[in-house]
Amino acid sequence: MNKLRKIVLLLQINFLCEAALLVLEQRAPQFNLIDQNGQCVALSQFVGRKVALIFHSKVSSEKDKKQIKNMAQYAKIFRRKGIVPLGLSRDLPSTHRTILQKLQVSDFTLLTTTPECLKAYDAENESWFQNTCVTVLIDEEGKVVGVITDVDHEKHAEQILKKFEEIKAHQSS
């Protein structure tokens, strides 16, 4: 990854994380969270695959519902490219399950986040959640490699795919 790109990403991450808890190319904070089915999901389960952590304010909002449907439409492409998208919100597993059932989505995992996880990703800061969501990108080694702040809820899957491709291109140059 070229130096200018690293600096821009570091500034972007540092801007988002006042305490600079997330640092580009450093290990992502680990978590064990509960999914919509009551199962424990650990970030460490996904070593060897890319992960997109999508922080939502409430999955019941119309924009988040559109985003969830968009992510589900790209489930096969994500699997083929070794990307695991995970939605995180403060909502309870039962709320996540209800939303996914209403949307008829089975190819997307929603996790109930904890105060500790929010703090580790500096997502307890309400600015992350005001009128938007934020996505943290993690590589196959478990390192933070990017952040998406300008989320287009109807095309977020494409944004994630494009951002991972950009990161790959910069790493190989």
N, C-alpha and C positions, 0 to 999 in steps of 0.2 A: 504494500500500500504506500503510495507516495506521501511525502512529508506534509504537503499542503492539505491533502485529504484527511490525514490523521489529525492535523490541527483543527480543521473545520469540524470534524466529528467530535473531537474533545471539547471544543467550545460549545457545540450544540448540547452535548451531554452535561457539561458543567453548568450551562445556563439552566437546564432542566433540573439539575440536582444541586441545590444550593450547597449541600455538604459534600458534594463531589463523591457520593457513595458509589456511583457507577462510573467506572473508568474504562475507556476504550481498550480492548484487548486484554482486560483483566477478567478473572473468573466472575461469572454472574452469581449473585447471591443465591444460595440454595434454599429450597422450600419443600415442604410436605403439605399439600392442600387437599381438600375434599372436592371431588367432582360432583356432577349432577346426579350420579347414581350412588353416592355415598362412599365411593372408593377413594383411597389415598393415592395421590399422584405426587411423585417427587421429581424435581427438575433433573436429578441424577439419572432417572430412567431413560433420558433422551440423549445421553452422551453418544456421539457418532452420528447424530442427526441435528439439523438446524432447527431452532425453535423461535417462534414469534410469540412473545407475550403481549397480549392485547388487553390493556387495562381499560375497563369500562366503568362508568359511574353507576349506571343501572341498566341491566340488560333489557328492561321492559320499555325503554324509550324507543320511539319509532326509528330513530337513526341507528340505534344499536341492533334493532331487529333486522333492518336492511343489511347491516354489516354482517351479521351472523348468517343470513341467507347467502350473501355474496361469498363468504368463506366456505360454506358448505358446497356451493357450486364448483369450487375449485379443489375439493377434497382429493380427487384422483391425481390432479397435477401436483399438489403438495406432496402426496405420498411418493409419487414418481421422482420428485426432486429431493426427497429426504427432508422435507420441512414439516414440522409439527406446529400448527397454530393452536394456541391455548388462550381462551378468553378468561380474564380474571375480573371479578367484581366482588363487592361486599354483600351481594345478594346471597340468600341461603340456597343450598342445593335443591330444595323443593321448588324454589322460584326458577332456578335454572332449568330444572327438568320440565316444569310447566311451559316455559317459554319455548324450549326446544320441541316439545310435543305440539304446541299450537302452530309453530312454524314448520312442522313436519321435517325437522332436521335431525339426522342421526349421525352425521359425519363431522361433528364439532364438539369439542370438550370445553365446558365452562367450569371454572374452579372458584370456590368461595375463598377469597383471600383473607388473610389475618392481619392484625395491626403490625405484627413483626415483618411480614412480607412487604406490606405497604411501606414501612419504614426503610427496609433494606433497599427497595427500589425508589425511594423518595417519592412514592406515589401517595403518601398520606397528605402531601401538599395538594390542596384543593385545586390549584391552577392546572394540575394534570387533567382534572375531570371537568372543568367548566366548559360546556358546549363542545367538547371534543373527547377523543380518547388518545392515548399514546401507546405506541408499540415499541417494545425493546426486542432487538434482534440478537440472537445468540448463535454462535457457530458450533460446529461439530465437536469442538473441544470444550465447550461450555463457557466460552469467552464472549463478552459483550462486544458486538461488532457494529452496531448501529442503533439509531432511534428514529422512528417516524413520528413526527408531530403534526404534520399537515394531512391528517387522515381524511380521505374521501370515503365515506361510509358505504357507498354503493360500488366502489371500485378498489376497496382496500386489499383484496387478495392480489390484484394486479400490482398494487404499490409494493406489497411485500416481495413478490416475485422479482420485480424490477430492482428493488433495493438490494436483494441478495445477489442478483446478477452484477450490479454495479460494484458491490464489495468484492466479488470474485474477480472481476476484471481489474480492479485496482490492486488486489493482492498479487495477481500474476504479472503486473507490469513493473 
